[in-house]
């Protein structure tokens, strides 16, 4: 599993789930179990422009797990993705 530290003061991380290609960000390296879920989606070209800012704002007001596509350009199994989102 890969871990990436973020540059904001909340110290969230993201973890990759290689089977579903979904990743999540939480506050202070916490696991997502039991937390409210937020799903972030955008065009792959816009991800770097908006994700960091929006994730930081969401985590400032809500202790949650923010889920997003870890490999937005990769092919995926739609049924697998829908199963993981349900």
Backbone bond lengths (Angstrom), bond angles and torsions (degrees), N, CA, C in turn:
res aa  C-N    CA-C-N  psi(-1)  N-CA   C-N-CA  omega(-1)  CA-C   N-CA-C  phi
1 X - - - 1.437 - - 1.526 109.31 -
2 X 1.310 116.88 139.31 1.458 120.83 179.41 1.522 110.18 -99.33
3 X 1.319 116.06 141.02 1.449 122.42 178.36 1.520 108.09 -119.76
4 X 1.306 116.97 137.65 1.450 121.95 179.41 1.518 109.00 -130.65
5 X 1.301 117.80 121.17 1.459 121.39 176.83 1.525 108.82 -79.53
6 X 1.304 116.50 144.73 1.455 121.87 178.57 1.516 110.07 -101.11
7 X 1.326 115.54 165.04 1.453 120.67 -173.54 1.526 114.09 -91.96
8 X 1.316 119.30 -2.08 1.472 118.08 -178.32 1.528 110.88 -93.32
9 X 1.303 115.61 169.57 1.468 120.72 -173.26 1.526 114.00 -72.77
10 X 1.319 118.70 -6.80 1.452 120.68 -179.86 1.535 111.65 -84.09
11 X 1.305 116.86 -13.27 1.465 123.92 -179.96 1.521 113.29 52.46
12 X 1.338 118.75 44.85 1.460 118.69 174.90 1.517 110.15 -74.77
13 X 1.322 115.69 161.04 1.454 120.62 176.43 1.510 108.41 -128.47
14 X 1.285 115.88 171.11 1.458 119.24 170.07 1.506 107.26 -127.66
15 X 1.295 115.50 147.26 1.451 121.60 177.57 1.511 107.16 -127.40
16 X 1.287 116.28 142.72 1.451 120.55 179.62 1.515 110.40 -96.47
17 X 1.290 115.24 134.88 1.450 122.79 172.75 1.524 104.90 -105.26
18 X 1.327 117.34 100.91 1.455 121.26 -169.67 1.521 113.58 -67.55
19 X 1.304 118.69 -22.58 1.454 119.27 179.86 1.518 111.11 -74.34
20 X 1.296 119.41 -42.85 1.449 121.56 -175.69 1.520 112.87 -99.35
21 X 1.327 117.38 -11.82 1.451 123.38 -176.23 1.520 112.06 65.57
22 X 1.327 116.64 18.50 1.452 121.13 173.31 1.522 108.58 -96.06
23 X 1.315 116.11 147.67 1.455 122.14 175.72 1.517 107.24 -130.01
24 X 1.321 116.40 163.21 1.459 119.08 178.35 1.511 110.24 -137.27
25 X 1.313 114.23 159.17 1.459 122.09 175.50 1.516 107.17 -127.77
26 X 1.338 115.25 134.27 1.459 121.68 176.71 1.522 108.79 -135.88
27 X 1.309 115.50 172.72 1.458 121.19 176.40 1.530 108.68 -81.64
28 X 1.310 116.78 136.06 1.471 124.31 168.94 1.529 114.74 54.06
29 X 1.310 116.75 43.26 1.467 121.09 173.92 1.522 113.90 58.94
30 X 1.322 116.63 34.69 1.463 120.03 179.30 1.522 109.98 -88.75
31 X 1.326 114.55 152.57 1.461 119.59 176.32 1.524 108.80 -76.10
32 X 1.332 118.37 153.95 1.463 120.94 -176.06 1.525 114.61 -80.23
33 X 1.334 118.12 -13.72 1.454 120.65 -176.66 1.528 110.91 -59.19
34 X 1.339 114.92 131.75 1.456 121.61 177.40 1.521 114.65 83.78
35 X 1.308 117.36 -3.52 1.466 120.72 179.74 1.522 109.66 -96.22
36 X 1.328 117.42 152.62 1.464 119.29 171.02 1.534 108.95 -60.21
37 X 1.302 116.39 148.76 1.466 121.42 -179.47 1.521 111.34 -107.72
38 X 1.312 115.49 138.10 1.461 123.65 173.35 1.521 105.91 -124.08
39 X 1.325 117.42 133.37 1.455 121.47 178.41 1.517 108.65 -109.28
40 X 1.327 116.47 121.39 1.458 122.61 -179.89 1.520 107.97 -101.58
41 X 1.325 115.54 129.07 1.446 120.47 -179.63 1.516 109.64 -140.47
42 X 1.315 115.77 138.79 1.458 120.76 175.42 1.526 108.53 -162.35
43 X 1.304 116.24 174.39 1.459 121.12 175.56 1.531 107.95 -66.12
44 X 1.336 118.52 140.18 1.470 120.34 -178.12 1.529 113.76 -53.68
45 X 1.327 118.28 -33.91 1.464 120.72 179.44 1.529 112.76 -67.72
46 X 1.328 116.98 -22.23 1.466 121.33 -177.30 1.527 113.40 -95.50
47 X 1.329 117.60 -10.93 1.463 120.36 -173.93 1.528 112.34 -56.15
48 X 1.319 117.69 -51.40 1.471 120.75 -177.82 1.521 112.61 -65.35
49 X 1.320 117.22 -24.41 1.467 121.06 -179.59 1.530 111.89 -75.86
50 X 1.331 117.27 -33.45 1.463 119.91 -168.46 1.521 116.70 -119.87
51 X 1.316 119.66 -28.22 1.459 120.24 -170.21 1.524 113.49 -60.47
52 X 1.318 118.32 -50.15 1.472 120.72 -176.87 1.529 111.40 -56.26
53 X 1.319 116.44 -48.02 1.466 120.95 -178.09 1.526 111.38 -63.75
54 X 1.325 116.49 -47.96 1.463 119.76 -177.21 1.529 111.66 -68.40
55 X 1.330 117.24 -41.05 1.462 119.84 179.10 1.525 110.69 -61.92
56 X 1.326 117.22 -42.93 1.474 120.34 179.20 1.521 111.17 -62.01
57 X 1.334 117.35 -42.19 1.470 120.45 179.77 1.527 111.25 -65.43
58 X 1.322 116.65 -42.91 1.468 120.13 179.64 1.522 110.44 -63.22
59 X 1.338 117.36 -45.28 1.463 120.71 -177.78 1.527 112.94 -70.50
60 X 1.315 117.98 -20.65 1.470 120.54 174.56 1.517 111.90 -68.43
61 X 1.338 116.18 -31.10 1.469 119.14 -175.69 1.527 113.84 -107.86
62 X 1.341 118.13 -14.24 1.459 120.12 -177.45 1.527 110.20 -145.30
63 X 1.314 116.79 127.87 1.459 121.83 174.79 1.528 106.77 -82.15
64 X 1.318 115.84 98.19 1.452 121.20 -173.78 1.524 109.98 -142.58
65 X 1.321 115.68 -179.00 1.462 122.48 172.06 1.524 106.90 -110.61
66 X 1.315 116.61 124.21 1.457 121.53 177.57 1.527 107.34 -100.15
67 X 1.313 116.05 114.48 1.461 122.34 -178.12 1.518 109.13 -97.64
68 X 1.333 115.59 143.53 1.463 120.71 178.91 1.528 109.17 -154.26
69 X 1.308 115.78 164.93 1.458 122.37 179.21 1.518 109.13 -72.66
70 X 1.343 117.29 117.47 1.461 121.55 -177.12 1.529 112.08 -72.06
71 X 1.302 116.66 -31.34 1.463 121.84 179.73 1.527 108.43 -129.62
72 X 1.326 117.69 79.03 1.466 119.71 -172.30 1.524 114.75 -62.29
73 X 1.310 118.34 -23.52 1.462 120.95 -179.32 1.528 112.59 -90.80
74 X 1.328 117.69 -8.84 1.469 121.12 -175.32 1.531 111.14 -81.14
75 X 1.323 114.96 154.64 1.460 119.96 172.31 1.517 108.54 -71.64
76 X 1.305 117.38 153.43 1.455 121.12 178.66 1.507 110.12 -146.48
77 X 1.298 115.08 160.26 1.450 122.55 176.18 1.524 107.73 -88.84
78 X 1.318 117.09 111.21 1.461 121.52 -175.35 1.533 111.75 -57.99
79 X 1.328 117.43 -41.00 1.465 120.05 179.73 1.527 110.76 -63.00
80 X 1.338 117.38 -41.66 1.462 121.28 178.15 1.529 110.42 -62.78
81 X 1.323 117.18 -43.51 1.448 120.88 178.71 1.528 111.82 -62.91
82 X 1.311 117.50 -45.90 1.466 120.73 179.03 1.518 111.41 -62.58
83 X 1.317 117.36 -38.01 1.468 120.93 177.37 1.523 110.41 -62.23
84 X 1.330 117.48 -43.88 1.454 120.96 -179.06 1.525 113.28 -71.30
85 X 1.312 117.76 -25.35 1.460 121.17 178.64 1.528 112.18 -83.25
86 X 1.323 117.80 -16.34 1.475 119.50 -177.56 1.501 112.34 -84.69
